[in-house]
Amino acid sequence: MLTGGVVYSIALEDDGTDQSGLVDGLPGYVASSVEKVGNDDGRGTYLVVLDDALTDAEKATFLATNDIAGTASFTDLGTVEDACSKSATT
């Protein structure tokens, strides 16, 4: 069970091809944490845990990796504890 880190949703144009191996190249990638969770019109969505938040420079470096990485958008979903905890319902 993961106890720390930051969860990101990464969307990129993958034309339906699993690009988990590309996403796990992000700095601070936590082993075995990337999961493709959807695809909409050739744009894949991946969830990944990183050891800390991405800097602007790290995002820029990833975007420059190749044409597919260059289509990425990043959404910070919060800490593992916040993103993966159960919320109370009434």
C-alpha positions in Angstrom: 0.0 0.0 0.0 1.3 3.4 -0.9 1.7 5.8 2.0 3.1 8.9 0.4 3.4 10.8 -2.8 1.3 12.9 -5.2 -1.3 11.4 -7.5 -1.5 12.8 -11.1 -3.9 12.2 -13.9 -2.0 12.4 -17.1 -3.9 12.7 -20.4 -2.1 12.2 -23.7 -2.8 11.3 -27.3 -2.0 7.7 -27.5 -4.4 6.5 -30.2 -5.5 3.7 -28.0 -2.0 2.3 -27.4 -1.0 1.8 -23.8 1.7 4.3 -23.0 2.3 3.3 -19.4 6.0 2.9 -20.2 6.2 6.5 -21.2 4.3 7.8 -18.2 6.5 5.9 -15.8 9.4 7.9 -17.1 8.2 10.9 -15.1 10.6 12.1 -12.4 9.9 10.6 -9.0 7.7 7.8 -10.5 6.7 5.3 -7.7 7.2 1.8 -9.0 4.1 -0.1 -10.3 1.9 2.9 -9.7 0.9 3.8 -13.3 -2.5 2.7 -14.5 -4.3 3.5 -17.8 -7.9 4.2 -16.7 -9.5 5.3 -19.9 -9.4 6.4 -23.5 -11.6 9.0 -25.3 -11.2 9.6 -29.0 -7.5 8.5 -29.0 -6.6 10.4 -25.8 -5.6 8.1 -23.0 -5.9 8.9 -19.3 -3.4 7.5 -16.8 -3.2 7.7 -13.1 0.3 7.7 -11.6 1.9 8.4 -8.2 5.1 10.5 -8.0 7.2 11.0 -4.9 6.5 14.7 -5.0 4.8 17.4 -7.1 6.2 18.0 -10.6 8.1 21.3 -11.2 7.5 23.3 -14.3 10.9 22.3 -15.5 10.1 18.6 -15.0 6.9 19.0 -17.0 8.7 20.8 -19.8 11.4 18.1 -20.0 8.7 15.3 -20.2 6.8 17.2 -22.9 9.9 17.4 -25.0 10.6 13.6 -24.7 8.7 12.7 -27.9 5.6 13.6 -30.0 3.3 11.6 -27.8 4.6 13.0 -24.5 4.3 16.5 -26.1 0.5 16.1 -26.0 0.3 15.5 -22.3 -1.7 17.5 -19.8 -1.2 17.1 -16.1 -3.7 17.3 -13.3 -2.5 17.1 -9.7 -5.1 15.1 -7.7 -3.5 15.7 -4.4 -1.6 13.5 -2.0 -2.0 9.7 -2.0 -3.7 10.0 1.4 -6.2 12.6 0.2 -6.9 11.1 -3.2 -7.2 7.5 -2.0 -9.1 8.0 1.3 -12.8 7.2 1.7 -15.0 10.2 2.1 -17.9 10.1 4.6 -21.3 10.0 3.1 -24.6 10.9 4.7 
